[in-house]
Amino acid sequence: MHIDGNGAAGMFAEALGVDITTAVLTCAGCGDSGPFAQAQVYDQGPGVVARCATCEAVLARLVRTPTDAWLDLRGARSVRLPLGPAAG
Ligand SMILES: [Zn+2]
């Protein structure tokens, strides 16, 4: 059983301070890219795991301890965050 990326938005927002659902992740496994909202999120284990919707490789893993957040993005070749026009 998995949920979509929207279900993990709160945890990632707490850790990163950005809305991860609109970020575009490129899978290091198959090269596909898509918005985080379309990733397959598993939240049954310790922390949450986001898997590629195409090949099911792990894109991102986030574990929240009482004091810290551990973010593992090794499965994402790149993460593109839409920020709007650059300041300055
Ligand atoms: Zn993939």
PDB file of the backbone (N, CA, C, O) and the ligand in Angstrom, with CONECT records:
HET     ZN  A 101       1
ATOM      1  N   MET A   1       0.839  -1.204   0.000  1.00  0.00           N
ATOM      2  CA  MET A   1       0.000   0.000   0.000  1.00  0.00           C
ATOM      3  C   MET A   1       0.872   1.251   0.000  1.00  0.00           C
ATOM      4  O   MET A   1       1.814   1.377   0.782  1.00  0.00           O
ATOM      5  N   HIS A   2       0.539   2.148  -0.877  1.00  0.00           N
ATOM      6  CA  HIS A   2       1.266   3.406  -0.875  1.00  0.00           C
ATOM      7  C   HIS A   2       0.284   4.549  -1.089  1.00  0.00           C
ATOM      8  O   HIS A   2      -0.851   4.355  -1.525  1.00  0.00           O
ATOM      9  N   ILE A   3       0.757   5.737  -0.769  1.00  0.00           N
ATOM     10  CA  ILE A   3      -0.006   6.953  -1.011  1.00  0.00           C
ATOM     11  C   ILE A   3       0.753   7.764  -2.056  1.00  0.00           C
ATOM     12  O   ILE A   3       1.842   7.361  -2.464  1.00  0.00           O
ATOM     13  N   ASP A   4       0.221   8.872  -2.490  1.00  0.00           N
ATOM     14  CA  ASP A   4       0.996   9.670  -3.433  1.00  0.00           C
ATOM     15  C   ASP A   4       1.813  10.720  -2.674  1.00  0.00           C
ATOM     16  O   ASP A   4       1.710  10.854  -1.455  1.00  0.00           O
ATOM     17  N   GLY A   5       2.624  11.457  -3.430  1.00  0.00           N
ATOM     18  CA  GLY A   5       3.568  12.371  -2.800  1.00  0.00           C
ATOM     19  C   GLY A   5       2.917  13.439  -1.944  1.00  0.00           C
ATOM     20  O   GLY A   5       3.538  13.978  -1.028  1.00  0.00           O
ATOM     21  N   ASN A   6       1.656  13.743  -2.247  1.00  0.00           N
ATOM     22  CA  ASN A   6       0.975  14.772  -1.450  1.00  0.00           C
ATOM     23  C   ASN A   6       0.886  14.372   0.020  1.00  0.00           C
ATOM     24  O   ASN A   6       0.861  15.226   0.906  1.00  0.00           O
ATOM     25  N   GLY A   7       0.839  13.065   0.265  1.00  0.00           N
ATOM     26  CA  GLY A   7       0.705  12.575   1.633  1.00  0.00           C
ATOM     27  C   GLY A   7       1.938  12.799   2.475  1.00  0.00           C
ATOM     28  O   GLY A   7       1.866  12.761   3.703  1.00  0.00           O
ATOM     29  N   ALA A   8       3.076  13.034   1.829  1.00  0.00           N
ATOM     30  CA  ALA A   8       4.319  13.261   2.569  1.00  0.00           C
ATOM     31  C   ALA A   8       4.708  14.729   2.582  1.00  0.00           C
ATOM     32  O   ALA A   8       5.762  15.089   3.106  1.00  0.00           O
ATOM     33  N   ALA A   9       3.868  15.575   2.012  1.00  0.00           N
ATOM     34  CA  ALA A   9       4.215  16.987   1.858  1.00  0.00           C
ATOM     35  C   ALA A   9       4.530  17.655   3.187  1.00  0.00           C
ATOM     36  O   ALA A   9       5.453  18.465   3.274  1.00  0.00           O
ATOM     37  N   GLY A  10       3.774  17.323   4.213  1.00  0.00           N
ATOM     38  CA  GLY A  10       3.959  17.970   5.500  1.00  0.00           C
ATOM     39  C   GLY A  10       5.313  17.685   6.111  1.00  0.00           C
ATOM     40  O   GLY A  10       5.970  18.588   6.630  1.00  0.00           O
ATOM     41  N   MET A  11       5.732  16.428   6.049  1.00  0.00           N
ATOM     42  CA  MET A  11       7.035  16.057   6.615  1.00  0.00           C
ATOM     43  C   MET A  11       8.177  16.737   5.883  1.00  0.00           C
ATOM     44  O   MET A  11       9.129  17.213   6.502  1.00  0.00           O
ATOM     45  N   PHE A  12       8.076  16.780   4.539  1.00  0.00           N
ATOM     46  CA  PHE A  12       9.139  17.409   3.768  1.00  0.00           C
ATOM     47  C   PHE A  12       9.133  18.924   3.952  1.00  0.00           C
ATOM     48  O   PHE A  12      10.188  19.558   3.962  1.00  0.00           O
ATOM     49  N   ALA A  13       7.956  19.492   4.096  1.00  0.00           N
ATOM     50  CA  ALA A  13       7.882  20.938   4.315  1.00  0.00           C
ATOM     51  C   ALA A  13       8.529  21.313   5.647  1.00  0.00           C
ATOM     52  O   ALA A  13       9.201  22.338   5.753  1.00  0.00           O
ATOM     53  N   GLU A  14       8.320  20.480   6.649  1.00  0.00           N
ATOM     54  CA  GLU A  14       8.930  20.742   7.952  1.00  0.00           C
ATOM     55  C   GLU A  14      10.458  20.692   7.856  1.00  0.00           C
ATOM     56  O   GLU A  14      11.151  21.511   8.459  1.00  0.00           O
ATOM     57  N   ALA A  15      10.975  19.724   7.092  1.00  0.00           N
ATOM     58  CA  ALA A  15      12.421  19.528   7.002  1.00  0.00           C
ATOM     59  C   ALA A  15      13.080  20.541   6.073  1.00  0.00           C
ATOM     60  O   ALA A  15      14.176  21.024   6.360  1.00  0.00           O
ATOM     61  N   LEU A  16      12.421  20.866   4.964  1.00  0.00           N
ATOM     62  CA  LEU A  16      13.071  21.667   3.925  1.00  0.00           C
ATOM     63  C   LEU A  16      12.537  23.093   3.849  1.00  0.00           C
ATOM     64  O   LEU A  16      13.208  23.980   3.322  1.00  0.00           O
ATOM     65  N   GLY A  17      11.353  23.314   4.366  1.00  0.00           N
ATOM     66  CA  GLY A  17      10.776  24.639   4.287  1.00  0.00           C
ATOM     67  C   GLY A  17      10.217  24.979   2.920  1.00  0.00           C
ATOM     68  O   GLY A  17       9.920  26.140   2.637  1.00  0.00           O
ATOM     69  N   VAL A  18      10.073  23.970   2.068  1.00  0.00           N
ATOM     70  CA  VAL A  18       9.492  24.193   0.743  1.00  0.00           C
ATOM     71  C   VAL A  18       8.397  23.158   0.502  1.00  0.00           C
ATOM     72  O   VAL A  18       8.330  22.122   1.164  1.00  0.00           O
ATOM     73  N   ASP A  19       7.546  23.476  -0.466  1.00  0.00           N
ATOM     74  CA  ASP A  19       6.516  22.525  -0.876  1.00  0.00           C
ATOM     75  C   ASP A  19       7.140  21.541  -1.856  1.00  0.00           C
ATOM     76  O   ASP A  19       7.405  21.880  -3.010  1.00  0.00           O
ATOM     77  N   ILE A  20       7.370  20.326  -1.386  1.00  0.00           N
ATOM     78  CA  ILE A  20       8.064  19.330  -2.201  1.00  0.00           C
ATOM     79  C   ILE A  20       7.175  18.792  -3.322  1.00  0.00           C
ATOM     80  O   ILE A  20       7.679  18.229  -4.293  1.00  0.00           O
ATOM     81  N   THR A  21       5.858  18.959  -3.195  1.00  0.00           N
ATOM     82  CA  THR A  21       4.976  18.278  -4.148  1.00  0.00           C
ATOM     83  C   THR A  21       5.147  18.795  -5.569  1.00  0.00           C
ATOM     84  O   THR A  21       4.915  18.058  -6.527  1.00  0.00           O
ATOM     85  N   THR A  22       5.551  20.055  -5.716  1.00  0.00           N
ATOM     86  CA  THR A  22       5.720  20.610  -7.047  1.00  0.00           C
ATOM     87  C   THR A  22       7.157  20.466  -7.551  1.00  0.00           C
ATOM     88  O   THR A  22       7.442  20.795  -8.703  1.00  0.00           O
ATOM     89  N   ALA A  23       8.066  19.978  -6.700  1.00  0.00           N
ATOM     90  CA  ALA A  23       9.440  19.752  -7.126  1.00  0.00           C
ATOM     91  C   ALA A  23       9.474  18.612  -8.133  1.00  0.00           C
ATOM     92  O   ALA A  23       8.725  17.642  -8.011  1.00  0.00           O
ATOM     93  N   VAL A  24      10.351  18.733  -9.131  1.00  0.00           N
ATOM     94  CA  VAL A  24      10.490  17.692 -10.137  1.00  0.00           C
ATOM     95  C   VAL A  24      11.764  16.902  -9.845  1.00  0.00           C
ATOM     96  O   VAL A  24      12.870  17.443  -9.869  1.00  0.00           O
ATOM     97  N   LEU A  25      11.583  15.612  -9.570  1.00  0.00           N
ATOM     98  CA  LEU A  25      12.713  14.742  -9.270  1.00  0.00           C
ATOM     99  C   LEU A  25      13.029  13.882 -10.489  1.00  0.00           C
ATOM    100  O   LEU A  25      12.131  13.355 -11.145  1.00  0.00           O
ATOM    101  N   THR A  26      14.326  13.752 -10.779  1.00  0.00           N
ATOM    102  CA  THR A  26      14.758  12.858 -11.847  1.00  0.00           C
ATOM    103  C   THR A  26      15.332  11.601 -11.213  1.00  0.00           C
ATOM    104  O   THR A  26      16.259  11.661 -10.405  1.00  0.00           O
ATOM    105  N   CYS A  27      14.769  10.468 -11.593  1.00  0.00           N
ATOM    106  CA  CYS A  27      15.156   9.189 -11.012  1.00  0.00           C
ATOM    107  C   CYS A  27      16.559   8.804 -11.457  1.00  0.00           C
ATOM    108  O   CYS A  27      16.868   8.832 -12.648  1.00  0.00           O
ATOM    109  N   ALA A  28      17.417   8.441 -10.487  1.00  0.00           N
ATOM    110  CA  ALA A  28      18.769   8.010 -10.822  1.00  0.00           C
ATOM    111  C   ALA A  28      18.757   6.623 -11.441  1.00  0.00           C
ATOM    112  O   ALA A  28      19.725   6.225 -12.091  1.00  0.00           O
ATOM    113  N   GLY A  29      17.683   5.889 -11.250  1.00  0.00           N
ATOM    114  CA  GLY A  29      17.603   4.529 -11.770  1.00  0.00           C
ATOM    115  C   GLY A  29      17.205   4.485 -13.232  1.00  0.00           C
ATOM    116  O   GLY A  29      17.916   3.897 -14.047  1.00  0.00           O
ATOM    117  N   CYS A  30      16.072   5.100 -13.583  1.00  0.00           N
ATOM    118  CA  CYS A  30      15.564   4.972 -14.949  1.00  0.00           C
ATOM    119  C   CYS A  30      15.611   6.285 -15.721  1.00  0.00           C
ATOM    120  O   CYS A  30      15.366   6.292 -16.927  1.00  0.00           O
ATOM    121  N   GLY A  31      15.919   7.391 -15.059  1.00  0.00           N
ATOM    122  CA  GLY A  31      16.051   8.656 -15.750  1.00  0.00           C
ATOM    123  C   GLY A  31      14.750   9.409 -15.956  1.00  0.00           C
ATOM    124  O   GLY A  31      14.751  10.539 -16.446  1.00  0.00           O
ATOM    125  N   ASP A  32      13.648   8.792 -15.588  1.00  0.00           N
ATOM    126  CA  ASP A  32      12.361   9.479 -15.706  1.00  0.00           C
ATOM    127  C   ASP A  32      12.301  10.638 -14.720  1.00  0.00           C
ATOM    128  O   ASP A  32      12.914  10.589 -13.653  1.00  0.00           O
ATOM    129  N   SER A  33      11.563  11.673 -15.083  1.00  0.00           N
ATOM    130  CA  SER A  33      11.375  12.766 -14.140  1.00  0.00           C
ATOM    131  C   SER A  33       9.896  13.076 -14.034  1.00  0.00           C
ATOM    132  O   SER A  33       9.128  12.890 -14.978  1.00  0.00           O
ATOM    133  N   GLY A  34       9.519  13.551 -12.865  1.00  0.00           N
ATOM    134  CA  GLY A  34       8.127  13.893 -12.642  1.00  0.00           C
ATOM    135  C   GLY A  34       7.980  14.591 -11.322  1.00  0.00           C
ATOM    136  O   GLY A  34       8.884  14.555 -10.488  1.00  0.00           O
ATOM    137  N   PRO A  35       6.844  15.228 -11.124  1.00  0.00           N
ATOM    138  CA  PRO A  35       6.624  15.926  -9.863  1.00  0.00           C
ATOM    139  C   PRO A  35       6.577  14.951  -8.688  1.00  0.00           C
ATOM    140  O   PRO A  35       6.119  13.815  -8.811  1.00  0.00           O
ATOM    141  N   PHE A  36       7.058  15.427  -7.564  1.00  0.00           N
ATOM    142  CA  PHE A  36       7.076  14.588  -6.365  1.00  0.00           C
ATOM    143  C   PHE A  36       5.680  14.086  -6.016  1.00  0.00           C
ATOM    144  O   PHE A  36       5.518  12.997  -5.465  1.00  0.00           O
ATOM    145  N   ALA A  37       4.678  14.894  -6.343  1.00  0.00           N
ATOM    146  CA  ALA A  37       3.301  14.516  -6.025  1.00  0.00           C
ATOM    147  C   ALA A  37       2.908  13.191  -6.662  1.00  0.00           C
ATOM    148  O   ALA A  37       2.011  12.505  -6.174  1.00  0.00           O
ATOM    149  N   GLN A  38       3.590  12.824  -7.771  1.00  0.00           N
ATOM    150  CA  GLN A  38       3.249  11.571  -8.450  1.00  0.00           C
ATOM    151  C   GLN A  38       4.081  10.383  -7.975  1.00  0.00           C
ATOM    152  O   GLN A  38       3.867   9.255  -8.418  1.00  0.00           O
ATOM    153  N   ALA A  39       5.028  10.636  -7.074  1.00  0.00           N
ATOM    154  CA  ALA A  39       5.838   9.538  -6.547  1.00  0.00           C
ATOM    155  C   ALA A  39       4.959   8.627  -5.691  1.00  0.00           C
ATOM    156  O   ALA A  39       3.902   9.028  -5.204  1.00  0.00           O
ATOM    157  N   GLN A  40       5.426   7.396  -5.526  1.00  0.00           N
ATOM    158  CA  GLN A  40       4.713   6.455  -4.671  1.00  0.00           C
ATOM    159  C   GLN A  40       5.344   6.515  -3.289  1.00  0.00           C
ATOM    160  O   GLN A  40       6.511   6.161  -3.115  1.00  0.00           O
ATOM    161  N   VAL A  41       4.577   6.960  -2.315  1.00  0.00           N
ATOM    162  CA  VAL A  41       5.103   7.170  -0.975  1.00  0.00           C
ATOM    163  C   VAL A  41       4.636   6.056  -0.040  1.00  0.00           C
ATOM    164  O   VAL A  41       3.451   5.733   0.046  1.00  0.00           O
ATOM    165  N   TYR A  42       5.612   5.489   0.650  1.00  0.00           N
ATOM    166  CA  TYR A  42       5.340   4.450   1.642  1.00  0.00           C
ATOM    167  C   TYR A  42       5.670   5.023   3.011  1.00  0.00           C
ATOM    168  O   TYR A  42       6.799   5.444   3.262  1.00  0.00           O
ATOM    169  N   ASP A  43       4.690   5.036   3.882  1.00  0.00           N
ATOM    170  CA  ASP A  43       4.905   5.669   5.189  1.00  0.00           C
ATOM    171  C   ASP A  43       4.673   4.704   6.344  1.00  0.00           C
ATOM    172  O   ASP A  43       4.374   5.125   7.461  1.00  0.00           O
ATOM    173  N   GLN A  44       4.812   3.415   6.073  1.00  0.00           N
ATOM    174  CA  GLN A  44       4.561   2.429   7.124  1.00  0.00           C
ATOM    175  C   GLN A  44       5.802   2.187   7.988  1.00  0.00           C
ATOM    176  O   GLN A  44       5.681   1.933   9.186  1.00  0.00           O
ATOM    177  N   GLY A  45       6.989   2.266   7.389  1.00  0.00           N
ATOM    178  CA  GLY A  45       8.217   1.994   8.131  1.00  0.00           C
ATOM    179  C   GLY A  45       8.628   3.188   8.949  1.00  0.00           C
ATOM    180  O   GLY A  45       7.864   4.141   9.107  1.00  0.00           O
ATOM    181  N   PRO A  46       9.858   3.136   9.477  1.00  0.00           N
ATOM    182  CA  PRO A  46      10.376   4.348  10.119  1.00  0.00           C
ATOM    183  C   PRO A  46      10.625   5.411   9.055  1.00  0.00           C
ATOM    184  O   PRO A  46      11.406   5.192   8.129  1.00  0.00           O
ATOM    185  N   GLY A  47       9.983   6.531   9.179  1.00  0.00           N
ATOM    186  CA  GLY A  47      10.119   7.577   8.165  1.00  0.00           C
ATOM    187  C   GLY A  47       9.273   7.269   6.947  1.00  0.00           C
ATOM    188  O   GLY A  47       8.469   6.338   6.949  1.00  0.00           O
ATOM    189  N   VAL A  48       9.465   8.060   5.911  1.00  0.00           N
ATOM    190  CA  VAL A  48       8.719   7.862   4.677  1.00  0.00           C
ATOM    191  C   VAL A  48       9.711   7.614   3.538  1.00  0.00           C
ATOM    192  O   VAL A  48      10.820   8.149   3.527  1.00  0.00           O
ATOM    193  N   VAL A  49       9.285   6.801   2.595  1.00  0.00           N
ATOM    194  CA  VAL A  49      10.085   6.489   1.426  1.00  0.00           C
ATOM    195  C   VAL A  49       9.271   6.850   0.197  1.00  0.00           C
ATOM    196  O   VAL A  49       8.115   6.445   0.070  1.00  0.00           O
ATOM    197  N   ALA A  50       9.882   7.624  -0.720  1.00  0.00           N
ATOM    198  CA  ALA A  50       9.230   7.967  -1.977  1.00  0.00           C
ATOM    199  C   ALA A  50       9.890   7.184  -3.099  1.00  0.00           C
ATOM    200  O   ALA A  50      11.106   7.242  -3.283  1.00  0.00           O
ATOM    201  N   ARG A  51       9.071   6.446  -3.852  1.00  0.00           N
ATOM    202  CA  ARG A  51       9.602   5.621  -4.934  1.00  0.00           C
ATOM    203  C   ARG A  51       9.182   6.161  -6.288  1.00  0.00           C
ATOM    204  O   ARG A  51       8.119   6.766  -6.429  1.00  0.00           O
ATOM    205  N   CYS A  52      10.026   5.935  -7.276  1.00  0.00           N
ATOM    206  CA  CYS A  52       9.759   6.334  -8.655  1.00  0.00           C
ATOM    207  C   CYS A  52       8.482   5.652  -9.142  1.00  0.00           C
ATOM    208  O   CYS A  52       8.306   4.448  -8.953  1.00  0.00           O
ATOM    209  N   ALA A  53       7.594   6.421  -9.769  1.00  0.00           N
ATOM    210  CA  ALA A  53       6.346   5.854 -10.263  1.00  0.00           C
ATOM    211  C   ALA A  53       6.580   4.944 -11.461  1.00  0.00           C
ATOM    212  O   ALA A  53       5.720   4.131 -11.799  1.00  0.00           O
ATOM    213  N   THR A  54       7.742   5.074 -12.107  1.00  0.00           N
ATOM    214  CA  THR A  54       8.035   4.270 -13.294  1.00  0.00           C
ATOM    215  C   THR A  54       8.735   2.962 -12.938  1.00  0.00           C
ATOM    216  O   THR A  54       8.294   1.889 -13.347  1.00  0.00           O
ATOM    217  N   CYS A  55       9.831   3.051 -12.173  1.00  0.00           N
ATOM    218  CA  CYS A  55      10.632   1.840 -11.920  1.00  0.00           C
ATOM    219  C   CYS A  55      10.630   1.433 -10.450  1.00  0.00           C
ATOM    220  O   CYS A  55      11.202   0.402 -10.097  1.00  0.00           O
ATOM    221  N   GLU A  56      10.011   2.208  -9.609  1.00  0.00           N
ATOM    222  CA  GLU A  56       9.876   1.904  -8.180  1.00  0.00           C
ATOM    223  C   GLU A  56      11.194   1.967  -7.411  1.00  0.00           C
ATOM    224  O   GLU A  56      11.258   1.502  -6.273  1.00  0.00           O
ATOM    225  N   ALA A  57      12.244   2.530  -8.006  1.00  0.00           N
ATOM    226  CA  ALA A  57      13.474   2.763  -7.251  1.00  0.00           C
ATOM    227  C   ALA A  57      13.205   3.824  -6.186  1.00  0.00           C
ATOM    228  O   ALA A  57      12.321   4.666  -6.342  1.00  0.00           O
ATOM    229  N   VAL A  58      13.978   3.770  -5.102  1.00  0.00           N
ATOM    230  CA  VAL A  58      13.803   4.747  -4.041  1.00  0.00           C
ATOM    231  C   VAL A  58      14.365   6.094  -4.487  1.00  0.00           C
ATOM    232  O   VAL A  58      15.550   6.204  -4.804  1.00  0.00           O
ATOM    233  N   LEU A  59      13.517   7.109  -4.512  1.00  0.00           N
ATOM    234  CA  LEU A  59      13.945   8.457  -4.873  1.00  0.00           C
ATOM    235  C   LEU A  59      14.416   9.230  -3.653  1.00  0.00           C
ATOM    236  O   LEU A  59      15.444   9.907  -3.689  1.00  0.00           O
ATOM    237  N   ALA A  60      13.663   9.125  -2.589  1.00  0.00           N
ATOM    238  CA  ALA A  60      13.940   9.920  -1.398  1.00  0.00           C
ATOM    239  C   ALA A  60      13.460   9.184  -0.164  1.00  0.00           C
ATOM    240  O   ALA A  60      12.467   8.457  -0.182  1.00  0.00           O
ATOM    241  N   ARG A  61      14.202   9.401   0.905  1.00  0.00           N
ATOM    242  CA  ARG A  61      13.846   8.787   2.177  1.00  0.00           C
ATOM    243  C   ARG A  61      13.998   9.866   3.233  1.00  0.00           C
ATOM    244  O   ARG A  61      15.009  10.566   3.278  1.00  0.00           O
ATOM    245  N   LEU A  62      13.002   9.996   4.072  1.00  0.00           N
ATOM    246  CA  LEU A  62      13.044  11.011   5.118  1.00  0.00           C
ATOM    247  C   LEU A  62      12.658  10.371   6.445  1.00  0.00           C
ATOM    248  O   LEU A  62      11.583   9.791   6.594  1.00  0.00           O
ATOM    249  N   VAL A  63      13.567  10.497   7.395  1.00  0.00           N
ATOM    250  CA  VAL A  63      13.318   9.956   8.731  1.00  0.00           C
ATOM    251  C   VAL A  63      13.351  11.107   9.719  1.00  0.00           C
ATOM    252  O   VAL A  63      14.295  11.896   9.741  1.00  0.00           O
ATOM    253  N   ARG A  64      12.326  11.192  10.525  1.00  0.00           N
ATOM    254  CA  ARG A  64      12.229  12.242  11.540  1.00  0.00           C
ATOM    255  C   ARG A  64      12.528  11.629  12.890  1.00  0.00           C
ATOM    256  O   ARG A  64      11.803  10.751  13.359  1.00  0.00           O
ATOM    257  N   THR A  65      13.615  12.102  13.520  1.00  0.00           N
ATOM    258  CA  THR A  65      13.915  11.686  14.880  1.00  0.00           C
ATOM    259  C   THR A  65      13.344  12.765  15.800  1.00  0.00           C
ATOM    260  O   THR A  65      12.851  13.783  15.313  1.00  0.00           O
ATOM    261  N   PRO A  66      13.399  12.568  17.111  1.00  0.00           N
ATOM    262  CA  PRO A  66      12.854  13.604  17.998  1.00  0.00           C
ATOM    263  C   PRO A  66      13.489  14.977  17.784  1.00  0.00           C
ATOM    264  O   PRO A  66      12.858  15.999  18.053  1.00  0.00           O
ATOM    265  N   THR A  67      14.736  15.008  17.300  1.00  0.00           N
ATOM    266  CA  THR A  67      15.414  16.300  17.183  1.00  0.00           C
ATOM    267  C   THR A  67      15.845  16.667  15.769  1.00  0.00           C
ATOM    268  O   THR A  67      16.168  17.827  15.511  1.00  0.00           O
ATOM    269  N   ASP A  68      15.858  15.705  14.846  1.00  0.00           N
ATOM    270  CA  ASP A  68      16.427  15.969  13.524  1.00  0.00           C
ATOM    271  C   ASP A  68      15.597  15.326  12.422  1.00  0.00           C
ATOM    272  O   ASP A  68      14.743  14.475  12.669  1.00  0.00           O
ATOM    273  N   ALA A  69      15.875  15.758  11.208  1.00  0.00           N
ATOM    274  CA  ALA A  69      15.350  15.090  10.026  1.00  0.00           C
ATOM    275  C   ALA A  69      16.529  14.582   9.213  1.00  0.00           C
ATOM    276  O   ALA A  69      17.482  15.322   8.966  1.00  0.00           O
ATOM    277  N   TRP A  70      16.468  13.311   8.795  1.00  0.00           N
ATOM    278  CA  TRP A  70      17.497  12.712   7.956  1.00  0.00           C
ATOM    279  C   TRP A  70      16.911  12.555   6.565  1.00  0.00           C
ATOM    280  O   TRP A  70      15.923  11.844   6.379  1.00  0.00           O
ATOM    281  N   LEU A  71      17.516  13.216   5.589  1.00  0.00           N
ATOM    282  CA  LEU A  71      17.001  13.183   4.234  1.00  0.00           C
ATOM    283  C   LEU A  71      18.020  12.509   3.318  1.00  0.00           C
ATOM    284  O   LEU A  71      19.163  12.953   3.207  1.00  0.00           O
ATOM    285  N   ASP A  72      17.597  11.448   2.675  1.00  0.00           N
ATOM    286  CA  ASP A  72      18.440  10.687   1.750  1.00  0.00           C
ATOM    287  C   ASP A  72      17.863  10.852   0.350  1.00  0.00           C
ATOM    288  O   ASP A  72      16.777  10.357   0.050  1.00  0.00           O
ATOM    289  N   LEU A  73      18.605  11.553  -0.500  1.00  0.00           N
ATOM    290  CA  LEU A  73      18.128  11.823  -1.865  1.00  0.00           C
ATOM    291  C   LEU A  73      18.994  11.138  -2.916  1.00  0.00           C
ATOM    292  O   LEU A  73      19.008  11.553  -4.075  1.00  0.00           O
ATOM    293  N   ARG A  74      19.707  10.104  -2.522  1.00  0.00           N
ATOM    294  CA  ARG A  74      20.667   9.510  -3.454  1.00  0.00           C
ATOM    295  C   ARG A  74      19.985   8.902  -4.677  1.00  0.00           C
ATOM    296  O   ARG A  74      20.615   8.725  -5.720  1.00  0.00           O
ATOM    297  N   GLY A  75      18.702   8.583  -4.548  1.00  0.00           N
ATOM    298  CA  GLY A  75      18.005   7.977  -5.683  1.00  0.00           C
ATOM    299  C   GLY A  75      17.488   8.984  -6.696  1.00  0.00           C
ATOM    300  O   GLY A  75      16.941   8.617  -7.736  1.00  0.00           O
ATOM    301  N   ALA A  76      17.671  10.269  -6.373  1.00  0.00           N
ATOM    302  CA  ALA A  76      17.235  11.311  -7.293  1.00  0.00           C
ATOM    303  C   ALA A  76      18.468  11.958  -7.913  1.00  0.00           C
ATOM    304  O   ALA A  76      19.296  12.537  -7.210  1.00  0.00           O
ATOM    305  N   ARG A  77      18.579  11.857  -9.219  1.00  0.00           N
ATOM    306  CA  ARG A  77      19.720  12.455  -9.920  1.00  0.00           C
ATOM    307  C   ARG A  77      19.688  13.973  -9.774  1.00  0.00           C
ATOM    308  O   ARG A  77      20.731  14.614  -9.649  1.00  0.00           O
ATOM    309  N   SER A  78      18.488  14.540  -9.793  1.00  0.00           N
ATOM    310  CA  SER A  78      18.348  15.967  -9.574  1.00  0.00           C
ATOM    311  C   SER A  78      16.985  16.250  -8.962  1.00  0.00           C
ATOM    312  O   SER A  78      16.044  15.467  -9.090  1.00  0.00           O
ATOM    313  N   VAL A  79      16.911  17.386  -8.297  1.00  0.00           N
ATOM    314  CA  VAL A  79      15.671  17.868  -7.718  1.00  0.00           C
ATOM    315  C   VAL A  79      15.496  19.314  -8.181  1.00  0.00           C
ATOM    316  O   VAL A  79      16.307  20.177  -7.844  1.00  0.00           O
ATOM    317  N   ARG A  80      14.448  19.575  -8.946  1.00  0.00           N
ATOM    318  CA  ARG A  80      14.202  20.935  -9.438  1.00  0.00           C
ATOM    319  C   ARG A  80      13.073  21.546  -8.638  1.00  0.00           C
ATOM    320  O   ARG A  80      11.951  21.039  -8.631  1.00  0.00           O
ATOM    321  N   LEU A  81      13.381  22.642  -7.965  1.00  0.00           N
ATOM    322  CA  LEU A  81      12.399  23.327  -7.124  1.00  0.00           C
ATOM    323  C   LEU A  81      11.921  24.599  -7.817  1.00  0.00           C
ATOM    324  O   LEU A  81      12.726  25.493  -8.079  1.00  0.00           O
ATOM    325  N   PRO A  82      10.631  24.698  -8.118  1.00  0.00           N
ATOM    326  CA  PRO A  82      10.135  25.932  -8.722  1.00  0.00           C
ATOM    327  C   PRO A  82      10.100  27.057  -7.688  1.00  0.00           C
ATOM    328  O   PRO A  82       9.393  26.973  -6.684  1.00  0.00           O
ATOM    329  N   LEU A  83      10.872  28.109  -7.950  1.00  0.00           N
ATOM    330  CA  LEU A  83      10.978  29.211  -6.979  1.00  0.00           C
ATOM    331  C   LEU A  83      10.375  30.511  -7.476  1.00  0.00           C
ATOM    332  O   LEU A  83      10.153  31.430  -6.688  1.00  0.00           O
ATOM    333  N   GLY A  84      10.107  30.600  -8.771  1.00  0.00           N
ATOM    334  CA  GLY A  84       9.658  31.857  -9.327  1.00  0.00           C
ATOM    335  C   GLY A  84      10.855  32.707  -9.706  1.00  0.00           C
ATOM    336  O   GLY A  84      11.989  32.229  -9.671  1.00  0.00           O
ATOM    337  N   PRO A  85      10.618  33.962 -10.069  1.00  0.00           N
ATOM    338  CA  PRO A  85      11.721  34.837 -10.510  1.00  0.00           C
ATOM    339  C   PRO A  85      12.776  34.998  -9.414  1.00  0.00           C
ATOM    340  O   PRO A  85      12.445  35.120  -8.235  1.00  0.00           O
ATOM    341  N   ALA A  86      14.053  34.997  -9.820  1.00  0.00           N
ATOM    342  CA  ALA A  86      15.131  35.155  -8.857  1.00  0.00           C
ATOM    343  C   ALA A  86      15.094  36.563  -8.251  1.00  0.00           C
ATOM    344  O   ALA A  86      14.830  37.550  -8.938  1.00  0.00           O
ATOM    345  N   ALA A  87      15.367  36.624  -6.949  1.00  0.00           N
ATOM    346  CA  ALA A  87      15.389  37.918  -6.273  1.00  0.00           C
ATOM    347  C   ALA A  87      16.611  38.716  -6.695  1.00  0.00           C
ATOM    348  O   ALA A  87      17.653  38.132  -6.993  1.00  0.00           O
ATOM    349  N   GLY A  88      16.508  40.002  -6.724  1.00  0.00           N
ATOM    350  CA  GLY A  88      17.635  40.852  -7.032  1.00  0.00           C
ATOM    351  C   GLY A  88      17.791  41.036  -8.528  1.00  0.00           C
ATOM    352  O   GLY A  88      18.703  41.733  -8.972  1.00  0.00           O
TER     353      GLY A  88
HETATM  354 ZN    ZN A 101      12.796   5.334 -11.996  1.00  0.00          ZN2+
END
